[in-house]
C-alpha cells in the first residue's frame, strides 16, 4: 500500500486497501458500470477497489 494520500480522490470505503484518512492513496482510479444503462450512482463502481484489512464498513453513502 502507498503511504501518501491523494487529496483529489476522497473516499469513505474503509475496506479498500488504498483507503487512508478519508482519501485514496492511488494516483488515479478507474470508474466502471454495474448496469448497461447508468442512471444513478448505484449503477457505478470504483473499479480500482481492492479489499484490504481496514474492516468492512463504508463510512459514507452514494448521493
PDB file with SEQRES, HELIX, SHEET and CRYST1 records, atoms N, CA, C and O in Angstrom:
SEQRES   1 A   63  UNK UNK UNK UNK UNK UNK UNK UNK UNK UNK UNK UNK UNK          
SEQRES   2 A   63  UNK UNK UNK UNK UNK UNK UNK UNK UNK UNK UNK UNK UNK          
SEQRES   3 A   63  UNK UNK UNK UNK UNK UNK UNK UNK UNK UNK UNK UNK UNK          
SEQRES   4 A   63  UNK UNK UNK UNK UNK UNK UNK UNK UNK UNK UNK UNK UNK          
SEQRES   5 A   63  UNK UNK UNK UNK UNK UNK UNK UNK UNK UNK UNK                  
HELIX    1 AA1 UNK A   41  UNK A   43  5                                   3    
SHEET    1 AA1 2 UNK A  19  UNK A  20  0                                        
SHEET    2 AA1 2 UNK A  23  UNK A  24 -1                                        
SHEET    1 AA2 2 UNK A  31  UNK A  33  0                                        
SHEET    2 AA2 2 UNK A  44  UNK A  46 -1                                        
CRYST1    1.000    1.000    1.000  90.00  90.00  90.00 P 1           1          
ATOM      1  N   UNK A   1       0.838  -1.176   0.000  1.00  0.00           N  
ATOM      2  CA  UNK A   1       0.000   0.000   0.000  1.00  0.00           C  
ATOM      3  C   UNK A   1       0.884   1.240   0.000  1.00  0.00           C  
ATOM      4  O   UNK A   1       1.955   1.260   0.606  1.00  0.00           O  
ATOM      5  N   UNK A   2       0.422   2.253  -0.679  1.00  0.00           N  
ATOM      6  CA  UNK A   2       1.147   3.504  -0.748  1.00  0.00           C  
ATOM      7  C   UNK A   2       0.969   4.282   0.549  1.00  0.00           C  
ATOM      8  O   UNK A   2      -0.028   4.105   1.248  1.00  0.00           O  
ATOM      9  N   UNK A   3       1.915   5.128   0.867  1.00  0.00           N  
ATOM     10  CA  UNK A   3       1.840   5.892   2.108  1.00  0.00           C  
ATOM     11  C   UNK A   3       1.195   7.258   1.941  1.00  0.00           C  
ATOM     12  O   UNK A   3       0.568   7.752   2.878  1.00  0.00           O  
ATOM     13  N   UNK A   4       1.328   7.881   0.780  1.00  0.00           N  
ATOM     14  CA  UNK A   4       0.800   9.219   0.549  1.00  0.00           C  
ATOM     15  C   UNK A   4      -0.658   9.147   0.115  1.00  0.00           C  
ATOM     16  O   UNK A   4      -1.029   8.283  -0.679  1.00  0.00           O  
ATOM     17  N   UNK A   5      -1.481  10.049   0.629  1.00  0.00           N  
ATOM     18  CA  UNK A   5      -2.863  10.129   0.164  1.00  0.00           C  
ATOM     19  C   UNK A   5      -2.948  11.114  -0.988  1.00  0.00           C  
ATOM     20  O   UNK A   5      -2.138  12.034  -1.102  1.00  0.00           O  
ATOM     21  N   UNK A   6      -3.946  10.906  -1.840  1.00  0.00           N  
ATOM     22  CA  UNK A   6      -4.196  11.795  -2.959  1.00  0.00           C  
ATOM     23  C   UNK A   6      -5.350  12.714  -2.551  1.00  0.00           C  
ATOM     24  O   UNK A   6      -6.484  12.245  -2.450  1.00  0.00           O  
ATOM     25  N   UNK A   7      -5.105  13.992  -2.314  1.00  0.00           N  
ATOM     26  CA  UNK A   7      -6.168  14.886  -1.849  1.00  0.00           C  
ATOM     27  C   UNK A   7      -7.263  15.093  -2.893  1.00  0.00           C  
ATOM     28  O   UNK A   7      -8.336  15.597  -2.561  1.00  0.00           O  
ATOM     29  N   UNK A   8      -7.020  14.719  -4.128  1.00  0.00           N  
ATOM     30  CA  UNK A   8      -8.024  14.871  -5.186  1.00  0.00           C  
ATOM     31  C   UNK A   8      -9.025  13.725  -5.213  1.00  0.00           C  
ATOM     32  O   UNK A   8     -10.063  13.833  -5.866  1.00  0.00           O  
ATOM     33  N   UNK A   9      -8.732  12.620  -4.511  1.00  0.00           N  
ATOM     34  CA  UNK A   9      -9.629  11.464  -4.500  1.00  0.00           C  
ATOM     35  C   UNK A   9     -10.098  11.213  -3.080  1.00  0.00           C  
ATOM     36  O   UNK A   9      -9.403  10.569  -2.294  1.00  0.00           O  
ATOM     37  N   UNK A  10     -11.275  11.719  -2.751  1.00  0.00           N  
ATOM     38  CA  UNK A  10     -11.859  11.493  -1.426  1.00  0.00           C  
ATOM     39  C   UNK A  10     -12.568  10.151  -1.437  1.00  0.00           C  
ATOM     40  O   UNK A  10     -13.189   9.786  -2.436  1.00  0.00           O  
ATOM     41  N   UNK A  11     -12.484   9.416  -0.341  1.00  0.00           N  
ATOM     42  CA  UNK A  11     -13.062   8.083  -0.276  1.00  0.00           C  
ATOM     43  C   UNK A  11     -13.517   7.770   1.149  1.00  0.00           C  
ATOM     44  O   UNK A  11     -12.839   8.112   2.118  1.00  0.00           O  
ATOM     45  N   UNK A  12     -14.679   7.111   1.261  1.00  0.00           N  
ATOM     46  CA  UNK A  12     -15.185   6.709   2.573  1.00  0.00           C  
ATOM     47  C   UNK A  12     -15.312   5.199   2.688  1.00  0.00           C  
ATOM     48  O   UNK A  12     -15.934   4.708   3.630  1.00  0.00           O  
ATOM     49  N   UNK A  13     -14.736   4.450   1.752  1.00  0.00           N  
ATOM     50  CA  UNK A  13     -14.825   2.991   1.767  1.00  0.00           C  
ATOM     51  C   UNK A  13     -13.625   2.445   2.537  1.00  0.00           C  
ATOM     52  O   UNK A  13     -12.564   2.181   1.971  1.00  0.00           O  
ATOM     53  N   UNK A  14     -13.825   2.284   3.836  1.00  0.00           N  
ATOM     54  CA  UNK A  14     -12.735   1.860   4.718  1.00  0.00           C  
ATOM     55  C   UNK A  14     -12.156   0.501   4.362  1.00  0.00           C  
ATOM     56  O   UNK A  14     -10.993   0.237   4.667  1.00  0.00           O  
ATOM     57  N   UNK A  15     -12.932  -0.367   3.725  1.00  0.00           N  
ATOM     58  CA  UNK A  15     -12.471  -1.724   3.460  1.00  0.00           C  
ATOM     59  C   UNK A  15     -11.519  -1.817   2.275  1.00  0.00           C  
ATOM     60  O   UNK A  15     -10.982  -2.892   2.008  1.00  0.00           O  
ATOM     61  N   UNK A  16     -11.296  -0.720   1.557  1.00  0.00           N  
ATOM     62  CA  UNK A  16     -10.380  -0.747   0.414  1.00  0.00           C  
ATOM     63  C   UNK A  16      -8.942  -0.643   0.899  1.00  0.00           C  
ATOM     64  O   UNK A  16      -8.639   0.132   1.806  1.00  0.00           O  
ATOM     65  N   UNK A  17      -8.074  -1.414   0.302  1.00  0.00           N  
ATOM     66  CA  UNK A  17      -6.659  -1.406   0.690  1.00  0.00           C  
ATOM     67  C   UNK A  17      -6.001  -0.058   0.419  1.00  0.00           C  
ATOM     68  O   UNK A  17      -4.991   0.268   1.043  1.00  0.00           O  
ATOM     69  N   UNK A  18      -6.560   0.736  -0.505  1.00  0.00           N  
ATOM     70  CA  UNK A  18      -5.983   2.039  -0.850  1.00  0.00           C  
ATOM     71  C   UNK A  18      -6.556   3.182  -0.029  1.00  0.00           C  
ATOM     72  O   UNK A  18      -6.199   4.338  -0.261  1.00  0.00           O  
ATOM     73  N   UNK A  19      -7.441   2.891   0.931  1.00  0.00           N  
ATOM     74  CA  UNK A  19      -8.078   3.908   1.768  1.00  0.00           C  
ATOM     75  C   UNK A  19      -7.163   4.328   2.912  1.00  0.00           C  
ATOM     76  O   UNK A  19      -6.595   3.487   3.608  1.00  0.00           O  
ATOM     77  N   UNK A  20      -7.028   5.644   3.097  1.00  0.00           N  
ATOM     78  CA  UNK A  20      -6.248   6.158   4.237  1.00  0.00           C  
ATOM     79  C   UNK A  20      -6.732   7.573   4.532  1.00  0.00           C  
ATOM     80  O   UNK A  20      -6.702   8.441   3.660  1.00  0.00           O  
ATOM     81  N   UNK A  21      -7.170   7.795   5.742  1.00  0.00           N  
ATOM     82  CA  UNK A  21      -7.556   9.138   6.199  1.00  0.00           C  
ATOM     83  C   UNK A  21      -8.585   9.797   5.269  1.00  0.00           C  
ATOM     84  O   UNK A  21      -8.446  10.969   4.916  1.00  0.00           O  
ATOM     85  N   UNK A  22      -9.600   9.051   4.882  1.00  0.00           N  
ATOM     86  CA  UNK A  22     -10.699   9.543   4.038  1.00  0.00           C  
ATOM     87  C   UNK A  22     -10.267   9.938   2.625  1.00  0.00           C  
ATOM     88  O   UNK A  22     -10.960  10.704   1.957  1.00  0.00           O  
ATOM     89  N   UNK A  23      -9.145   9.426   2.177  1.00  0.00           N  
ATOM     90  CA  UNK A  23      -8.658   9.678   0.830  1.00  0.00           C  
ATOM     91  C   UNK A  23      -8.114   8.376   0.236  1.00  0.00           C  
ATOM     92  O   UNK A  23      -7.969   7.369   0.929  1.00  0.00           O  
ATOM     93  N   UNK A  24      -7.823   8.424  -1.046  1.00  0.00           N  
ATOM     94  CA  UNK A  24      -7.248   7.270  -1.752  1.00  0.00           C  
ATOM     95  C   UNK A  24      -5.745   7.493  -1.886  1.00  0.00           C  
ATOM     96  O   UNK A  24      -5.294   8.628  -2.044  1.00  0.00           O  
ATOM     97  N   UNK A  25      -4.981   6.424  -1.823  1.00  0.00           N  
ATOM     98  CA  UNK A  25      -3.535   6.543  -1.975  1.00  0.00           C  
ATOM     99  C   UNK A  25      -3.082   6.293  -3.414  1.00  0.00           C  
ATOM    100  O   UNK A  25      -1.889   6.368  -3.708  1.00  0.00           O  
ATOM    101  N   UNK A  26      -4.029   5.995  -4.317  1.00  0.00           N  
ATOM    102  CA  UNK A  26      -3.671   5.825  -5.724  1.00  0.00           C  
ATOM    103  C   UNK A  26      -3.531   7.177  -6.414  1.00  0.00           C  
ATOM    104  O   UNK A  26      -4.129   8.161  -5.978  1.00  0.00           O  
ATOM    105  N   UNK A  27      -2.749   7.230  -7.480  1.00  0.00           N  
ATOM    106  CA  UNK A  27      -2.633   8.449  -8.274  1.00  0.00           C  
ATOM    107  C   UNK A  27      -3.906   8.711  -9.071  1.00  0.00           C  
ATOM    108  O   UNK A  27      -4.265   9.863  -9.315  1.00  0.00           O  
ATOM    109  N   UNK A  28      -4.578   7.654  -9.470  1.00  0.00           N  
ATOM    110  CA  UNK A  28      -5.824   7.754 -10.227  1.00  0.00           C  
ATOM    111  C   UNK A  28      -6.649   6.510  -9.973  1.00  0.00           C  
ATOM    112  O   UNK A  28      -6.115   5.484  -9.550  1.00  0.00           O  
ATOM    113  N   UNK A  29      -7.944   6.589 -10.227  1.00  0.00           N  
ATOM    114  CA  UNK A  29      -8.829   5.433 -10.093  1.00  0.00           C  
ATOM    115  C   UNK A  29      -9.571   5.218 -11.401  1.00  0.00           C  
ATOM    116  O   UNK A  29      -9.628   6.107 -12.251  1.00  0.00           O  
ATOM    117  N   UNK A  30     -10.133   4.037 -11.552  1.00  0.00           N  
ATOM    118  CA  UNK A  30     -10.977   3.707 -12.687  1.00  0.00           C  
ATOM    119  C   UNK A  30     -12.397   3.554 -12.174  1.00  0.00           C  
ATOM    120  O   UNK A  30     -12.625   2.887 -11.165  1.00  0.00           O  
ATOM    121  N   UNK A  31     -13.353   4.167 -12.859  1.00  0.00           N  
ATOM    122  CA  UNK A  31     -14.763   4.038 -12.510  1.00  0.00           C  
ATOM    123  C   UNK A  31     -15.425   3.171 -13.557  1.00  0.00           C  
ATOM    124  O   UNK A  31     -15.237   3.381 -14.756  1.00  0.00           O  
ATOM    125  N   UNK A  32     -16.208   2.187 -13.105  1.00  0.00           N  
ATOM    126  CA  UNK A  32     -16.886   1.274 -14.015  1.00  0.00           C  
ATOM    127  C   UNK A  32     -18.385   1.264 -13.773  1.00  0.00           C  
ATOM    128  O   UNK A  32     -18.877   1.873 -12.823  1.00  0.00           O  
ATOM    129  N   UNK A  33     -19.097   0.575 -14.633  1.00  0.00           N  
ATOM    130  CA  UNK A  33     -20.554   0.468 -14.555  1.00  0.00           C  
ATOM    131  C   UNK A  33     -20.954  -0.919 -14.072  1.00  0.00           C  
ATOM    132  O   UNK A  33     -20.283  -1.907 -14.371  1.00  0.00           O  
ATOM    133  N   UNK A  34     -22.054  -0.987 -13.321  1.00  0.00           N  
ATOM    134  CA  UNK A  34     -22.603  -2.270 -12.903  1.00  0.00           C  
ATOM    135  C   UNK A  34     -23.845  -2.628 -13.711  1.00  0.00           C  
ATOM    136  O   UNK A  34     -24.348  -3.747 -13.610  1.00  0.00           O  
ATOM    137  N   UNK A  35     -24.345  -1.686 -14.515  1.00  0.00           N  
ATOM    138  CA  UNK A  35     -25.517  -1.885 -15.369  1.00  0.00           C  
ATOM    139  C   UNK A  35     -25.183  -1.373 -16.765  1.00  0.00           C  
ATOM    140  O   UNK A  35     -24.283  -0.548 -16.928  1.00  0.00           O  
ATOM    141  N   UNK A  36     -25.901  -1.857 -17.768  1.00  0.00           N  
ATOM    142  CA  UNK A  36     -25.671  -1.401 -19.138  1.00  0.00           C  
ATOM    143  C   UNK A  36     -26.043   0.073 -19.312  1.00  0.00           C  
ATOM    144  O   UNK A  36     -25.357   0.807 -20.023  1.00  0.00           O  
ATOM    145  N   UNK A  37     -27.121   0.503 -18.669  1.00  0.00           N  
ATOM    146  CA  UNK A  37     -27.561   1.895 -18.724  1.00  0.00           C  
ATOM    147  C   UNK A  37     -27.404   2.508 -17.342  1.00  0.00           C  
ATOM    148  O   UNK A  37     -27.990   2.033 -16.370  1.00  0.00           O  
ATOM    149  N   UNK A  38     -26.611   3.566 -17.265  1.00  0.00           N  
ATOM    150  CA  UNK A  38     -26.326   4.189 -15.974  1.00  0.00           C  
ATOM    151  C   UNK A  38     -27.240   5.393 -15.769  1.00  0.00           C  
ATOM    152  O   UNK A  38     -27.210   6.345 -16.548  1.00  0.00           O  
ATOM    153  N   UNK A  39     -28.051   5.341 -14.714  1.00  0.00           N  
ATOM    154  CA  UNK A  39     -28.960   6.425 -14.407  1.00  0.00           C  
ATOM    155  C   UNK A  39     -28.751   7.017 -13.031  1.00  0.00           C  
ATOM    156  O   UNK A  39     -29.293   8.080 -12.728  1.00  0.00           O  
ATOM    157  N   UNK A  40     -27.969   6.348 -12.185  1.00  0.00           N  
ATOM    158  CA  UNK A  40     -27.671   6.887 -10.856  1.00  0.00           C  
ATOM    159  C   UNK A  40     -26.374   6.269 -10.342  1.00  0.00           C  
ATOM    160  O   UNK A  40     -25.839   5.339 -10.947  1.00  0.00           O  
ATOM    161  N   UNK A  41     -25.875   6.786  -9.232  1.00  0.00           N  
ATOM    162  CA  UNK A  41     -24.561   6.368  -8.747  1.00  0.00           C  
ATOM    163  C   UNK A  41     -24.508   4.911  -8.304  1.00  0.00           C  
ATOM    164  O   UNK A  41     -23.426   4.324  -8.267  1.00  0.00           O  
ATOM    165  N   UNK A  42     -25.642   4.318  -7.971  1.00  0.00           N  
ATOM    166  CA  UNK A  42     -25.644   2.911  -7.557  1.00  0.00           C  
ATOM    167  C   UNK A  42     -25.325   1.973  -8.719  1.00  0.00           C  
ATOM    168  O   UNK A  42     -25.083   0.784  -8.509  1.00  0.00           O  
ATOM    169  N   UNK A  43     -25.324   2.499  -9.930  1.00  0.00           N  
ATOM    170  CA  UNK A  43     -25.016   1.698 -11.106  1.00  0.00           C  
ATOM    171  C   UNK A  43     -23.577   1.910 -11.569  1.00  0.00           C  
ATOM    172  O   UNK A  43     -23.211   1.524 -12.679  1.00  0.00           O  
ATOM    173  N   UNK A  44     -22.764   2.527 -10.709  1.00  0.00           N  
ATOM    174  CA  UNK A  44     -21.339   2.699 -10.989  1.00  0.00           C  
ATOM    175  C   UNK A  44     -20.540   2.118  -9.828  1.00  0.00           C  
ATOM    176  O   UNK A  44     -21.084   1.864  -8.754  1.00  0.00           O  
ATOM    177  N   UNK A  45     -19.262   1.913 -10.051  1.00  0.00           N  
ATOM    178  CA  UNK A  45     -18.395   1.373  -9.016  1.00  0.00           C  
ATOM    179  C   UNK A  45     -16.972   1.859  -9.227  1.00  0.00           C  
ATOM    180  O   UNK A  45     -16.591   2.243 -10.333  1.00  0.00           O  
ATOM    181  N   UNK A  46     -16.200   1.839  -8.165  1.00  0.00           N  
ATOM    182  CA  UNK A  46     -14.773   2.110  -8.284  1.00  0.00           C  
ATOM    183  C   UNK A  46     -14.113   0.808  -8.715  1.00  0.00           C  
ATOM    184  O   UNK A  46     -13.986  -0.124  -7.920  1.00  0.00           O  
ATOM    185  N   UNK A  47     -13.701   0.746  -9.958  1.00  0.00           N  
ATOM    186  CA  UNK A  47     -13.092  -0.470 -10.488  1.00  0.00           C  
ATOM    187  C   UNK A  47     -11.676  -0.666  -9.959  1.00  0.00           C  
ATOM    188  O   UNK A  47     -11.072  -1.714 -10.188  1.00  0.00           O  
ATOM    189  N   UNK A  48     -11.143   0.323  -9.260  1.00  0.00           N  
ATOM    190  CA  UNK A  48      -9.815   0.216  -8.657  1.00  0.00           C  
ATOM    191  C   UNK A  48      -9.867  -0.356  -7.246  1.00  0.00           C  
ATOM    192  O   UNK A  48      -8.823  -0.588  -6.635  1.00  0.00           O  
ATOM    193  N   UNK A  49     -11.069  -0.587  -6.720  1.00  0.00           N  
ATOM    194  CA  UNK A  49     -11.243  -1.120  -5.364  1.00  0.00           C  
ATOM    195  C   UNK A  49     -10.506  -2.446  -5.199  1.00  0.00           C  
ATOM    196  O   UNK A  49     -10.587  -3.325  -6.056  1.00  0.00           O  
ATOM    197  N   UNK A  50      -9.797  -2.575  -4.099  1.00  0.00           N  
ATOM    198  CA  UNK A  50      -9.159  -3.840  -3.733  1.00  0.00           C  
ATOM    199  C   UNK A  50      -9.384  -4.038  -2.238  1.00  0.00           C  
ATOM    200  O   UNK A  50      -9.041  -3.172  -1.433  1.00  0.00           O  
ATOM    201  N   UNK A  51      -9.954  -5.170  -1.873  1.00  0.00           N  
ATOM    202  CA  UNK A  51     -10.271  -5.443  -0.479  1.00  0.00           C  
ATOM    203  C   UNK A  51      -9.000  -5.452   0.361  1.00  0.00           C  
ATOM    204  O   UNK A  51      -8.019  -6.116   0.025  1.00  0.00           O  
ATOM    205  N   UNK A  52      -9.036  -4.710   1.450  1.00  0.00           N  
ATOM    206  CA  UNK A  52      -7.896  -4.623   2.348  1.00  0.00           C  
ATOM    207  C   UNK A  52      -8.258  -5.125   3.726  1.00  0.00           C  
ATOM    208  O   UNK A  52      -9.238  -5.852   3.887  1.00  0.00           O  
ATOM    209  N   UNK A  53      -7.493  -4.754   4.704  1.00  0.00           N  
ATOM    210  CA  UNK A  53      -7.712  -5.221   6.067  1.00  0.00           C  
ATOM    211  C   UNK A  53      -8.134  -4.086   6.996  1.00  0.00           C  
ATOM    212  O   UNK A  53      -7.797  -4.099   8.180  1.00  0.00           O  
ATOM    213  N   UNK A  54      -8.873  -3.102   6.468  1.00  0.00           N  
ATOM    214  CA  UNK A  54      -9.311  -1.953   7.256  1.00  0.00           C  
ATOM    215  C   UNK A  54     -10.710  -2.147   7.836  1.00  0.00           C  
ATOM    216  O   UNK A  54     -11.257  -1.202   8.406  1.00  0.00           O  
ATOM    217  N   UNK A  55     -11.295  -3.303   7.720  1.00  0.00           N  
ATOM    218  CA  UNK A  55     -12.666  -3.517   8.165  1.00  0.00           C  
ATOM    219  C   UNK A  55     -13.599  -3.601   6.964  1.00  0.00           C  
ATOM    220  O   UNK A  55     -13.149  -3.610   5.818  1.00  0.00           O  
ATOM    221  N   UNK A  56     -14.888  -3.663   7.230  1.00  0.00           N  
ATOM    222  CA  UNK A  56     -15.847  -3.840   6.137  1.00  0.00           C  
ATOM    223  C   UNK A  56     -16.925  -2.777   6.100  1.00  0.00           C  
ATOM    224  O   UNK A  56     -17.857  -2.881   5.303  1.00  0.00           O  
ATOM    225  N   UNK A  57     -16.826  -1.753   6.942  1.00  0.00           N  
ATOM    226  CA  UNK A  57     -17.861  -0.735   6.983  1.00  0.00           C  
ATOM    227  C   UNK A  57     -17.557   0.399   6.011  1.00  0.00           C  
ATOM    228  O   UNK A  57     -16.416   0.846   5.898  1.00  0.00           O  
ATOM    229  N   UNK A  58     -18.591   0.856   5.313  1.00  0.00           N  
ATOM    230  CA  UNK A  58     -18.481   2.019   4.445  1.00  0.00           C  
ATOM    231  C   UNK A  58     -18.806   3.243   5.281  1.00  0.00           C  
ATOM    232  O   UNK A  58     -19.831   3.269   5.962  1.00  0.00           O  
ATOM    233  N   UNK A  59     -17.971   4.235   5.244  1.00  0.00           N  
ATOM    234  CA  UNK A  59     -18.162   5.415   6.063  1.00  0.00           C  
ATOM    235  C   UNK A  59     -19.071   6.461   5.443  1.00  0.00           C  
ATOM    236  O   UNK A  59     -19.299   7.501   6.061  1.00  0.00           O  
ATOM    237  N   UNK A  60     -19.600   6.233   4.249  1.00  0.00           N  
ATOM    238  CA  UNK A  60     -20.443   7.224   3.591  1.00  0.00           C  
ATOM    239  C   UNK A  60     -21.519   6.544   2.784  1.00  0.00           C  
ATOM    240  O   UNK A  60     -21.735   5.338   2.903  1.00  0.00           O  
ATOM    241  N   UNK A  61     -22.186   7.315   1.969  1.00  0.00           N  
ATOM    242  CA  UNK A  61     -23.242   6.740   1.133  1.00  0.00           C  
ATOM    243  C   UNK A  61     -23.206   7.365  -0.244  1.00  0.00           C  
ATOM    244  O   UNK A  61     -22.635   8.439  -0.438  1.00  0.00           O  
ATOM    245  N   UNK A  62     -23.808   6.698  -1.180  1.00  0.00           N  
ATOM    246  CA  UNK A  62     -23.923   7.180  -2.542  1.00  0.00           C  
ATOM    247  C   UNK A  62     -25.015   8.253  -2.578  1.00  0.00           C  
ATOM    248  O   UNK A  62     -26.139   7.993  -2.148  1.00  0.00           O  
ATOM    249  N   UNK A  63     -24.721   9.406  -3.062  1.00  0.00           N  
ATOM    250  CA  UNK A  63     -25.685  10.510  -3.090  1.00  0.00           C  
ATOM    251  C   UNK A  63     -26.377  10.588  -4.429  1.00  0.00           C  
ATOM    252  O   UNK A  63     -27.223  11.457  -4.637  1.00  0.00           O  
TER     253      UNK A  63                                                      
END                                                                             
